Amino acid sequence: MTASGPWLHLADGRRIFDGSSGLLCVNVGHGSPKVFSRIEQQFPRSSFGGAAVVRPHTQLELMNRLCRAVGRPEDSIALATCGTLGVEVAVALARNIARVRGGKRRGDILTSTLSYHGMSALTLGLAGNHARRPRPEDALGLGPAFPAPYPPTHHHAAGSCDASCADEVAKAIDSRGAENVAAVLLEPVNGTTGGAYVPPDGYLRRVKEICRERNVLVIHDEVLTGLWRTGTPLASNHWDGADPDLCILSKGLGAGYTSVGAVLVSPELAPLLRREGADPLPAMGTMATHPLQAAACLGVLDELESMDFDAFQARGEQLGARLRPLTGQPVVRDVRGLGHLYGVEVTPGLLWPLMEECERQGVFFYPFTGAGDPRSEGLVVAPPLNSSGEDIDFLTAALTAAVAALS
């Protein structure tokens, strides 16, 4: 198989459109000339250099540029080797900050029942992904603490969730005791557990207010949603007053070219990590701040920042407009999402037949499973961000045809 742009070219001569950006990471398509150019420039200079020995010029350029790109230019940043490790680093930094600020007996991290934060023993134990949760005896005594503000896991008295669902976060903190809670960790837009659920207006702001009142930090896991996947630099940008204390990026930064994680820390909090008496900073891995990794990421930013953003946002609207009418088909139960991230929930039992039919129509999608009872299932529709309007037309026509074939 070979690949170029948003297309996978198979050995038998067929081509498949990459409708989910690989595993929700190939944000700028395959074979990017800008990424290749950056790697080509860096390769003869150095392939590795420990940051304690060699001044990391390329890595520092990436850190500065990344913070500016997502509208947090004064943040400090820690690079890691993947999204899972980025979450673990963020957890460690949040615990350190919470204890330096004082008044914390423990460093508990609270997550939602519809969350997914990585594949380590710690992150799987913390989060609420039904399909990937460890056995109870292997979960390290951890688990989600509050319902996500979406119907599969939270049945609201008003019939649909709203900003008041954040009161569940307050209850969770208060039941543990605020002195025992370091941070609330959440996905500002749900990823692949529930399938692109979007929080009610005002929810994220209210969570932040609740945490401020209790001296608890807010961490946003934007491993999947960061870097314009939902149409804005960060998914939290869709709502006023929703910016977090710490933010984790990964998939859209490496874009499938390299494994990377990045943790951004607000300028008000970063100095606390250097204060005398603070715990040691967490180890970020031998390959963190790798110069070739940083060069590839700079190439990804080159690609993203060269996009025509008006046209890009129009393509996101085009994608949503073409997908939403699918809810009129018997196969499809719901369509939801933002920008270039949508979940198409299907009738239970039809996910795999639909995926097979989509591939016959020439498009690949990533599945989601594991929300509610019975558990919902469906496709994550997330094409590369630099797909053309014609590409979006092809994707939506193929999916529409596949749905019609099963209907």
HUURNOR-V808058 format. One record per backbone hydrogen bond with DSSP energy under -1.0 kcal/mol. CO is the residue of the C=O (numbers start at 0). NH is the residue of the N-H. E is the energy in kcal/mol with one decimal. If there is no record, write none. Layout:
CO	NH	E
CO	NH	E
//
This chain:
1	8	-3.6
3	6	-2.4
4	29	-3.2
5	17	-3.3
6	3	-2.2
7	15	-2.9
8	1	-2.4
9	12	-1.8
13	9	-2.8
15	7	-3.1
16	18	-1.7
16	363	-3.0
17	20	-1.3
18	381	-2.7
19	23	-2.0
20	24	-2.8
20	25	-2.6
24	26	-2.7
25	28	-1.1
26	384	-2.1
29	4	-2.7
31	35	-2.3
32	36	-2.5
33	37	-1.8
34	38	-2.3
35	39	-2.8
36	40	-2.1
37	41	-1.8
38	42	-2.7
41	44	-1.3
41	45	-1.9
49	52	-2.0
49	53	-3.2
54	56	-2.0
55	59	-2.6
56	60	-2.3
57	61	-2.1
58	62	-2.6
59	63	-2.5
60	64	-2.4
61	65	-3.0
62	66	-2.1
63	67	-1.7
64	68	-2.5
65	69	-1.8
66	71	-2.8
67	70	-1.5
71	74	-1.7
75	264	-2.8
77	262	-2.7
79	260	-2.1
81	85	-2.0
82	86	-2.2
83	87	-2.1
84	88	-2.8
85	89	-2.5
86	90	-2.5
87	91	-2.3
88	92	-2.8
89	93	-2.6
90	94	-2.3
91	95	-2.1
92	96	-2.8
93	97	-2.7
94	98	-2.0
95	99	-2.2
96	100	-2.4
107	181	-2.5
107	182	-1.6
109	184	-2.9
110	144	-3.0
110	145	-1.4
111	114	-1.2
119	123	-2.5
120	124	-1.6
121	125	-2.2
122	126	-1.8
128	132	-1.0
134	137	-2.1
135	138	-1.1
138	141	-2.2
145	112	-1.6
147	149	-2.0
149	152	-1.5
149	153	-1.8
155	158	-1.9
161	164	-2.3
162	165	-1.9
163	166	-2.2
164	167	-1.7
165	168	-1.2
165	169	-1.4
166	170	-2.3
167	171	-2.0
168	172	-2.4
169	173	-2.8
170	174	-2.3
171	175	-1.4
172	176	-1.9
176	179	-2.8
177	180	-1.2
178	104	-3.0
178	105	-1.2
179	107	-2.4
181	216	-2.5
182	109	-2.4
183	218	-3.0
185	220	-2.5
190	195	-2.2
196	189	-2.1
199	202	-2.1
201	205	-2.1
202	206	-2.5
203	207	-2.1
204	208	-2.2
205	209	-2.7
206	210	-2.4
207	211	-2.5
208	212	-2.3
210	215	-2.8
211	214	-1.3
216	183	-2.5
217	244	-1.8
217	245	-1.8
218	185	-2.3
219	221	-1.1
219	247	-2.5
221	225	-2.2
222	250	-1.1
227	230	-1.3
228	339	-2.2
231	227	-1.2
232	226	-2.5
233	236	-1.6
234	237	-1.8
235	238	-1.8
238	241	-1.1
244	265	-2.2
245	219	-2.5
246	263	-3.1
247	221	-1.8
248	261	-2.4
249	252	-1.1
249	253	-2.2
250	254	-2.6
253	256	-2.4
260	79	-3.4
261	248	-2.8
262	77	-2.1
263	246	-2.0
264	75	-2.3
265	268	-1.2
265	269	-2.2
268	271	-1.5
269	272	-1.5
270	273	-1.3
274	277	-2.0
284	287	-1.3
289	293	-2.7
290	294	-2.3
291	295	-2.3
292	296	-2.1
293	297	-2.1
294	298	-1.9
295	299	-1.9
296	300	-2.3
297	301	-2.3
298	302	-2.2
299	303	-2.8
300	304	-2.8
303	306	-1.2
307	311	-2.7
308	312	-2.6
309	313	-1.9
310	314	-2.1
311	315	-1.8
312	316	-2.1
313	317	-2.5
314	318	-2.5
315	319	-2.2
316	320	-2.7
317	321	-1.9
318	322	-1.7
319	323	-2.5
322	325	-2.0
323	326	-1.9
324	327	-1.9
325	328	-2.3
330	346	-2.7
333	344	-2.2
335	342	-2.9
337	340	-2.1
340	337	-2.0
341	380	-3.2
342	335	-1.9
343	378	-2.1
344	332	-2.5
344	333	-1.4
346	349	-2.1
349	353	-2.2
350	354	-2.5
351	355	-2.3
352	356	-2.1
353	357	-2.6
354	358	-2.1
355	359	-1.8
356	360	-1.6
357	362	-2.1
361	16	-2.7
363	18	-1.2
365	379	-3.2
367	377	-2.1
370	375	-3.2
375	369	-1.7
376	345	-2.8
377	367	-2.7
378	343	-2.9
380	341	-2.3
383	386	-1.7
387	391	-2.2
388	392	-2.2
389	393	-2.3
390	394	-2.8
391	395	-2.6
392	396	-2.3
393	397	-2.7
394	398	-2.4
395	399	-2.4
396	400	-2.2
397	401	-2.2
398	402	-2.6
399	403	-2.3
400	404	-2.1
401	405	-1.5
402	406	-1.6
//
